[in-house]
């Protein structure tokens, strides 16, 4: 989808869905490799949990790119609900070089794929929060 939008120069129509899909997929990848069972949408928290699990920080620039995306959309709703007035007010305007974004995300996902192949992953589902009455 990103490649098509870049080639056809249709980024105005596709930027939000593309950014949402990449961000959400990244969140799920981190949860798989980190076997994270906490209910969270924070990429920053997922990175910390992955690093805690393996006792090692993610390498640069991979870690920086993930944390930058978390800074832009910390709750995972900025691109999903970009046109909703109440939700979009919380988010500042950002400019993306989507050619660079494509390059960076390929590096990030390749690195996570290699980690999954190296370490394995069970992909446990998140624990449900108990609602107190």
MODELLER restraints for C-alpha pairs under 7 A, 6 or more apart:
rsr = mdl.restraints
at = mdl.atoms
rsr.add(forms.Gaussian(group=physical.xy_distance, feature=features.Distance(at['CA:1:A'], at['CA:18:A']), mean=6.96, stdev=0.5))
rsr.add(forms.Gaussian(group=physical.xy_distance, feature=features.Distance(at['CA:2:A'], at['CA:18:A']), mean=6.25, stdev=0.5))
rsr.add(forms.Gaussian(group=physical.xy_distance, feature=features.Distance(at['CA:5:A'], at['CA:11:A']), mean=5.46, stdev=0.5))
rsr.add(forms.Gaussian(group=physical.xy_distance, feature=features.Distance(at['CA:5:A'], at['CA:14:A']), mean=6.57, stdev=0.5))
rsr.add(forms.Gaussian(group=physical.xy_distance, feature=features.Distance(at['CA:16:A'], at['CA:79:A']), mean=4.92, stdev=0.5))
rsr.add(forms.Gaussian(group=physical.xy_distance, feature=features.Distance(at['CA:16:A'], at['CA:80:A']), mean=6.92, stdev=0.5))
rsr.add(forms.Gaussian(group=physical.xy_distance, feature=features.Distance(at['CA:17:A'], at['CA:79:A']), mean=6.66, stdev=0.5))
rsr.add(forms.Gaussian(group=physical.xy_distance, feature=features.Distance(at['CA:17:A'], at['CA:80:A']), mean=6.84, stdev=0.5))
rsr.add(forms.Gaussian(group=physical.xy_distance, feature=features.Distance(at['CA:19:A'], at['CA:79:A']), mean=6.32, stdev=0.5))
rsr.add(forms.Gaussian(group=physical.xy_distance, feature=features.Distance(at['CA:20:A'], at['CA:79:A']), mean=4.99, stdev=0.5))
rsr.add(forms.Gaussian(group=physical.xy_distance, feature=features.Distance(at['CA:20:A'], at['CA:80:A']), mean=5.69, stdev=0.5))
rsr.add(forms.Gaussian(group=physical.xy_distance, feature=features.Distance(at['CA:24:A'], at['CA:76:A']), mean=6.96, stdev=0.5))
rsr.add(forms.Gaussian(group=physical.xy_distance, feature=features.Distance(at['CA:27:A'], at['CA:41:A']), mean=6.94, stdev=0.5))
rsr.add(forms.Gaussian(group=physical.xy_distance, feature=features.Distance(at['CA:27:A'], at['CA:43:A']), mean=5.99, stdev=0.5))
rsr.add(forms.Gaussian(group=physical.xy_distance, feature=features.Distance(at['CA:30:A'], at['CA:46:A']), mean=6.11, stdev=0.5))
rsr.add(forms.Gaussian(group=physical.xy_distance, feature=features.Distance(at['CA:30:A'], at['CA:47:A']), mean=6.92, stdev=0.5))
rsr.add(forms.Gaussian(group=physical.xy_distance, feature=features.Distance(at['CA:30:A'], at['CA:50:A']), mean=6.98, stdev=0.5))
rsr.add(forms.Gaussian(group=physical.xy_distance, feature=features.Distance(at['CA:31:A'], at['CA:46:A']), mean=6.60, stdev=0.5))
rsr.add(forms.Gaussian(group=physical.xy_distance, feature=features.Distance(at['CA:32:A'], at['CA:121:A']), mean=6.12, stdev=0.5))
rsr.add(forms.Gaussian(group=physical.xy_distance, feature=features.Distance(at['CA:32:A'], at['CA:123:A']), mean=4.61, stdev=0.5))
rsr.add(forms.Gaussian(group=physical.xy_distance, feature=features.Distance(at['CA:33:A'], at['CA:50:A']), mean=7.00, stdev=0.5))
rsr.add(forms.Gaussian(group=physical.xy_distance, feature=features.Distance(at['CA:33:A'], at['CA:116:A']), mean=5.89, stdev=0.5))
rsr.add(forms.Gaussian(group=physical.xy_distance, feature=features.Distance(at['CA:33:A'], at['CA:121:A']), mean=5.53, stdev=0.5))
rsr.add(forms.Gaussian(group=physical.xy_distance, feature=features.Distance(at['CA:34:A'], at['CA:49:A']), mean=6.48, stdev=0.5))
rsr.add(forms.Gaussian(group=physical.xy_distance, feature=features.Distance(at['CA:34:A'], at['CA:50:A']), mean=4.38, stdev=0.5))
rsr.add(forms.Gaussian(group=physical.xy_distance, feature=features.Distance(at['CA:34:A'], at['CA:53:A']), mean=6.43, stdev=0.5))
rsr.add(forms.Gaussian(group=physical.xy_distance, feature=features.Distance(at['CA:35:A'], at['CA:121:A']), mean=6.61, stdev=0.5))
rsr.add(forms.Gaussian(group=physical.xy_distance, feature=features.Distance(at['CA:35:A'], at['CA:122:A']), mean=6.62, stdev=0.5))
rsr.add(forms.Gaussian(group=physical.xy_distance, feature=features.Distance(at['CA:35:A'], at['CA:123:A']), mean=5.65, stdev=0.5))
rsr.add(forms.Gaussian(group=physical.xy_distance, feature=features.Distance(at['CA:35:A'], at['CA:124:A']), mean=5.90, stdev=0.5))
rsr.add(forms.Gaussian(group=physical.xy_distance, feature=features.Distance(at['CA:36:A'], at['CA:126:A']), mean=6.86, stdev=0.5))
rsr.add(forms.Gaussian(group=physical.xy_distance, feature=features.Distance(at['CA:37:A'], at['CA:124:A']), mean=6.52, stdev=0.5))
rsr.add(forms.Gaussian(group=physical.xy_distance, feature=features.Distance(at['CA:37:A'], at['CA:125:A']), mean=6.01, stdev=0.5))
rsr.add(forms.Gaussian(group=physical.xy_distance, feature=features.Distance(at['CA:37:A'], at['CA:126:A']), mean=3.94, stdev=0.5))
rsr.add(forms.Gaussian(group=physical.xy_distance, feature=features.Distance(at['CA:37:A'], at['CA:127:A']), mean=5.38, stdev=0.5))
rsr.add(forms.Gaussian(group=physical.xy_distance, feature=features.Distance(at['CA:38:A'], at['CA:126:A']), mean=5.48, stdev=0.5))
rsr.add(forms.Gaussian(group=physical.xy_distance, feature=features.Distance(at['CA:38:A'], at['CA:127:A']), mean=5.99, stdev=0.5))
rsr.add(forms.Gaussian(group=physical.xy_distance, feature=features.Distance(at['CA:39:A'], at['CA:126:A']), mean=5.81, stdev=0.5))
rsr.add(forms.Gaussian(group=physical.xy_distance, feature=features.Distance(at['CA:39:A'], at['CA:127:A']), mean=6.64, stdev=0.5))
rsr.add(forms.Gaussian(group=physical.xy_distance, feature=features.Distance(at['CA:41:A'], at['CA:75:A']), mean=5.56, stdev=0.5))
rsr.add(forms.Gaussian(group=physical.xy_distance, feature=features.Distance(at['CA:41:A'], at['CA:76:A']), mean=5.97, stdev=0.5))
rsr.add(forms.Gaussian(group=physical.xy_distance, feature=features.Distance(at['CA:42:A'], at['CA:70:A']), mean=6.65, stdev=0.5))
rsr.add(forms.Gaussian(group=physical.xy_distance, feature=features.Distance(at['CA:42:A'], at['CA:74:A']), mean=5.56, stdev=0.5))
rsr.add(forms.Gaussian(group=physical.xy_distance, feature=features.Distance(at['CA:42:A'], at['CA:75:A']), mean=5.86, stdev=0.5))
rsr.add(forms.Gaussian(group=physical.xy_distance, feature=features.Distance(at['CA:43:A'], at['CA:66:A']), mean=6.84, stdev=0.5))
rsr.add(forms.Gaussian(group=physical.xy_distance, feature=features.Distance(at['CA:43:A'], at['CA:67:A']), mean=6.78, stdev=0.5))
rsr.add(forms.Gaussian(group=physical.xy_distance, feature=features.Distance(at['CA:43:A'], at['CA:70:A']), mean=5.37, stdev=0.5))
rsr.add(forms.Gaussian(group=physical.xy_distance, feature=features.Distance(at['CA:44:A'], at['CA:67:A']), mean=5.74, stdev=0.5))
rsr.add(forms.Gaussian(group=physical.xy_distance, feature=features.Distance(at['CA:44:A'], at['CA:70:A']), mean=6.09, stdev=0.5))
rsr.add(forms.Gaussian(group=physical.xy_distance, feature=features.Distance(at['CA:51:A'], at['CA:57:A']), mean=5.13, stdev=0.5))
rsr.add(forms.Gaussian(group=physical.xy_distance, feature=features.Distance(at['CA:51:A'], at['CA:58:A']), mean=6.70, stdev=0.5))
rsr.add(forms.Gaussian(group=physical.xy_distance, feature=features.Distance(at['CA:62:A'], at['CA:108:A']), mean=5.59, stdev=0.5))
rsr.add(forms.Gaussian(group=physical.xy_distance, feature=features.Distance(at['CA:78:A'], at['CA:88:A']), mean=6.50, stdev=0.5))
rsr.add(forms.Gaussian(group=physical.xy_distance, feature=features.Distance(at['CA:78:A'], at['CA:91:A']), mean=6.61, stdev=0.5))
rsr.add(forms.Gaussian(group=physical.xy_distance, feature=features.Distance(at['CA:81:A'], at['CA:87:A']), mean=6.53, stdev=0.5))
rsr.add(forms.Gaussian(group=physical.xy_distance, feature=features.Distance(at['CA:81:A'], at['CA:88:A']), mean=6.81, stdev=0.5))
rsr.add(forms.Gaussian(group=physical.xy_distance, feature=features.Distance(at['CA:82:A'], at['CA:88:A']), mean=5.31, stdev=0.5))
